[in-house]
Amino acid sequence: MSLTDHARAGLSAAGGLLDRLPVIGDYRSKEKRREADRRLREAIARQLEASRRRLTALQRELVTRGRLRSLPDLERAVGRLQLLIDRIKTAASGYAPFFDLERVREPELERLIAFDEAIARRVPGINAHIEAVNEAIRTGEGFEQALAALLADLQALNEELDRREEAISAVLTAPSPDEPAA
């Protein structure tokens, strides 16, 4: 066994030992959840970025077709989508630091992850609305209705993020289990 293999084996054993310590194990578990949640939000943001680029291309299509009056309406959708992307990218993880481990418990972690998963499930709907807007531009019919549906869905997703932020705030402002109630 090489020196590198010995070092890796030692680190694995030490890591396994640390994981069995209740506080360290809980912390690492929460850190893994935090990382998974961050990656999920990054994936959602990337998908929505592609959707935003598609909307921007549709703006160019409106210009090409001479439908300049429709541009401000489509720009509103681009702006709402960009706001959504920015909020997802910068969303708080909602996890307490190591020495405040009890502050955010498993149920709260699961709730935050559920918020992000719900948002992820709605991304295909956003893309379907964008495709409906594209079809309306192409055919010249139903643009206002297709755009209204897209804007409504983007608003609903932003409201979902509001609820997520409220859930994080409630957890962070609640007394920890060890603190006496005020």
Residue pairs with C-beta under 8 A, 6 or more apart in sequence:
1 9
18 24
18 25
18 28
19 25
19 28
23 101
26 101
27 98
27 101
30 95
30 101
30 104
30 109
31 95
33 95
33 109
33 113
34 93
34 95
36 113
37 93
37 112
37 113
37 116
38 93
40 113
40 116
40 117
40 120
41 88
41 89
41 91
41 116
42 89
43 120
44 88
44 116
44 119
44 120
44 123
45 85
45 88
45 89
47 123
47 127
48 81
48 84
48 85
48 88
48 123
48 126
49 85
51 81
51 123
51 126
51 127
51 130
52 78
52 81
52 82
52 85
54 127
54 130
54 134
55 74
55 77
55 78
55 81
55 130
55 133
56 78
58 74
58 130
58 133
58 134
58 137
59 71
59 74
59 75
59 78
61 134
61 137
62 68
62 70
62 71
62 74
62 137
63 71
65 137
67 137
70 137
70 143
73 144
73 147
74 133
74 147
76 151
77 133
77 147
77 150
77 151
77 154
80 151
80 154
80 155
80 158
81 126
81 154
83 158
84 154
84 157
84 158
84 161
87 158
87 161
88 119
88 161
91 116
91 161
91 164
91 165
92 165
92 168
93 112
94 104
94 108
94 109
94 112
94 167
94 168
94 171
94 172
95 104
95 109
96 102
96 103
96 104
96 172
100 176
102 176
102 177
102 178
103 171
103 172
103 176
104 171
104 172
105 177
108 167
108 171
111 167
112 164
112 167
112 168
115 160
115 161
115 163
115 164
115 167
116 164
118 160
119 157
119 160
119 161
122 153
122 156
122 157
122 160
125 153
126 150
126 153
126 154
126 157
129 146
129 149
129 150
129 153
130 150
132 142
132 146
132 149
132 150
133 143
133 146
133 147
133 150
135 142
135 146
136 142
136 143
136 145
136 146
136 147
137 143
175 181
175 182
